[in-house]
Amino acid sequence: MPYYEGWYRFLNFWNSADRMYPAFRVDPDWPEPELAVSRTNDKLRRVMTTHIERELAARPELVDEVLPDYPALGKRMLQDNGWFRTLLRDDVDLVNERVVRVEPHAVVTESGARRDVDVLVLGTGFHPNKYLWPMTITGRGGRVLSEEWGDDPRAHVGITMPGFPNLFCLYGPNTNPVVGSVVFVLECQVNYVVKAIGAMLEHGWSTMECRSDVHDAYNERVDAEHEHLVWRHPRVHSYYNNDAGRVTTNMPWKLIDYWRMTREPALDDFVVTSHERGG
């Protein structure tokens, strides 16, 4: 198979993985924005709601307890593996109240109800914004990357940061794909990094450092694009967003778009120093 024909088929395959992308996008003219962001998104919500109603048909009063009050795809979706039917068991109670206190062999909810327990499982989550944590990475002038990022990590195409020469990050800020494969995104990033290092070797550069204006302009585009996606819906609060509501984990682009962005590193995006200058 000729090289370009192979790439054509490859790109068609990954382009097909983006077919669900329209369901994430906000239609500003959609007349019912409270629970959906577009006609496509609403269709998906109805399909999912029908599934829940079917699973809980024996106890329809539970539907309101489990049905999300935000648009479909606003948070990470998991396939139902029998969880809804589990709620129908006699030895299972669904409690939607906050736990305010833990006592020996019991938990107390906000209504004051005390519930006896033998085992308590704490689903405390993780730190999605702490990229490269717990490493301490120091850049030019003693800049510490974790301190500069704080709760708002940013990177040019999710890979490079100004002030940190020769630092290339994989699966960095805003590189979790909307739909499709994380592996594909990582392969795009590895290709970008390898070619950047290759350019350093070819030109005899000692450092490559992302320009601040390039970095900032890219992140402005990321934020602007996210305003058109479901994760910025006012009812969506998830690990996708930092405390200020900014989406820091997800990539707003289609896979084909990100492939184009990272196919070749634009060398003009970097400040470089050479061995000859002792940089």
N, C-alpha and C positions, 0 to 999 in steps of 0.2 A: 504494500500500500504506500503511495507517495506520502511524503512527510506532511504536506499541507492538507491532503485529504484526511489523514489521520487526525490532525488538529481540528479540522472542520467537524468531524464526527464527535470528537471529544467535547468541543464547545457546545454542539447541539445537545449532547447528553446533559451537560451542566446547566444549560439554558432551560431544559425541561424541569430541572430541580427548582427553578424560580417560579413555577407556575402558580404557586400559592401566594406569591408576593402581593398581588392586588388585594388580598384579604387583610393585609396589614395596613394598607394605606387609607388615609382619611379622605373621604369625599366631602368637601365643604358644603355641598348642597344636599347632603343626606338629611331628610326631615326629622329623623328620630335619633339624635346623637347620644342619648343617655346610655343606651345599652349596645349600640353598634356604631361603627364608623363609616359604613358604606353598605350598599346592597349585598355585595359579596360577603362582607363580614357578618351581616345580619342573617344571611342564608346559612352560614356555618353555625352561628349561634342557635338557630332554630333546629338544625340537625342534632346538635349536641344536647339541646334541651329535650328534644323528643326521646333521645336515648336515656336520659336520666329519668324522665317520666315513665318510660317503659320499665326500667329496672326497679323503680320504687312504686309500681302500680298497686302493690298490696298495702302500702302506707303513703298515700299521696301527700299527707301533711308534711312529710320530710323533704319534699321537693324544694319548698321555699327556704329550708334550712341549708341546703347544699348548693343551690343555684347561685353562681357568682352574680354580683351586682355591677360588674364591669364588662366591657366588650370582650368577645372571644379573641384569643391570642394575646390579650393584654399581659398575661403571665404565662409562664412555661406550662405547656400542655403535657399531661401524662395519659397514656392509654388506660382505660378502665380494665383492670384485671380481676373484677369481681368485688371491688371496694363498695360500690353502691349496694349490692345484694348483701354484703356483710352487715349493713345497717339494719337489715330486716331480722337478724338473729335475736332470739330472746335474751341472750347474754351480752348484748351490745347496746349501749346508750350513746346517743349523739348529744354532746354538750357544747353549745356554742358560746358559753360564757368564759370570760377571762379567769385564769387561776390567780388568786391574789395571795394565797399563802399555802405553804407546804407544811404539814404536820407529820408526826410519826404515823406511818401507815394510812395517811389520808391527804387529800388536797381539798382546799376550800375555794369555791368560786365566788365571783363578785356579788351574787345574790345571798351569800352566806351559807349556801348548801355545802355540806361536808360529805365527801365521797371517799369511801374506803378503797385502798389500792394495795396490791401486793408488789407490783412493779411499776415504776414511774420512768417513762422514756422521755428524755428532754430533746426535742427537735430544735436546737438552738441556732441552726444555720451555720453560715460561714462568712468569710470576708471577701466578697467579690471585687471590692475596690482596691484591695491590697496586692496589686501586681508586684511580682518579684519578691514578695514578702516571704520570709523575714530577713532577707539579705539587706545589708547596708551598702548602697552603691554611691560612690562619691565621684563627682564630676569636676569640671573646671572651677577653680577658686574655692574648693571645699564644699560645693553645692551637694546636698544630699537628696537623692531622687525621691525617697519616700516622703521627705519633708516638703519638697516642692509639689508633689502630687497631692498629698493630704487625702481628702475625700473626693478629689476631682482629677483623677489621672487622665492624661492626654498624651497622644503621640501622633507623629505624622504617619499616615497609613497604618497606625497601630504598631509601628516598628521602631522609629527613631525619635529622639528628643534633643532639642538644642541644649548646649551646655554639657553634653555627655558624649564626647567623641568616641567613635568605634564601638558604641553600645547599640546592639541590635536586639530587639525584643520580639519573641514569638508569642502569639496569642495574647497580645497586649491590649490596651484600652480600645474599646469599640471594634473588636474583631470577631465577636461571636456572631455567626451568620444568622440572618433572618430565617431563612430556610436552607436546607442543604447540609453539606458536610463540613464539620470543623477540620477534618483531615485535608480537604481541598484547600481551605483557607491557609492552613499551615504549610502546605506545599507551595502555595503562592508566595508566602513569606520567606520560606527557605530559598526559593528561586531568587527573590529580590536580594536577600542577604548575600547569597553566594556571588551574584553578579556585582554587588557593591564591593565585596572583598576582592573580586577579580579585577575591578577597576583600580582599586588601591595598588594592587601588585603590578598591574600593567603600567600605571603612571608613576610609580615610585612614591606614592603618598604615604605619609606616616599616620595621618588622621583624616577621618571624614566626620563632619558634624552637621546635623540638620540645621538649616537656617531658621531663625525664629519667625520670620515673616511667612515662610512656607508652612511651618508647623501651625502657626496661628490661623492662617487662611484655610488650611485643611479642616481644622477643628470647627471653624465657623460654618463650613459647609456641612460637616457632620451634624451639628446642632440644628441648622436650618432644615436639613432633611428629616431629622427626627420629629420636627414639629408636624410633619405630615404622616406620622406613623402612630399606631395604636398605643404605644408605650407612653406617650405623652398625654393620653386621655386623663382628665381630672380624677377619675375614679380608680386609676391604676397606680398602685403603690407596691413595688416589688424590688428584688435585689438588682433589677436592671437599672434602677435609679439611685442616685446618691441622695443625701439628706435635702439638698436643694431641688431635687426633682430632675436633675440632668441625667440623661441616659449615658452611662459610662461603660457598659459591658457590650451592648449590642451594636452590630454594624448596620447602618441604614441602607447599604447598597445591595444590589443583586450580586450573586456570585460572579456573573460575567463581567459586571462593572469592576469588581475588586480585582479580578484577574487582569483586566486592562490596566488598572492603576499600578499593579505590582509586576507587570510583565517585564519592564526594564526600569531600573532606578534612574531617575532624571538627575544627572550629575550636577546640573545647575542648582539643584535643591540643597546642595551641601557646601559648606565651607571646608576647604581642604588645606593641609599643610604637607610639605614634602620633606624628605630626608635631607635634601640639600640645604633647606632653611633651618634644619634642626628643630622642626616643630613637633 
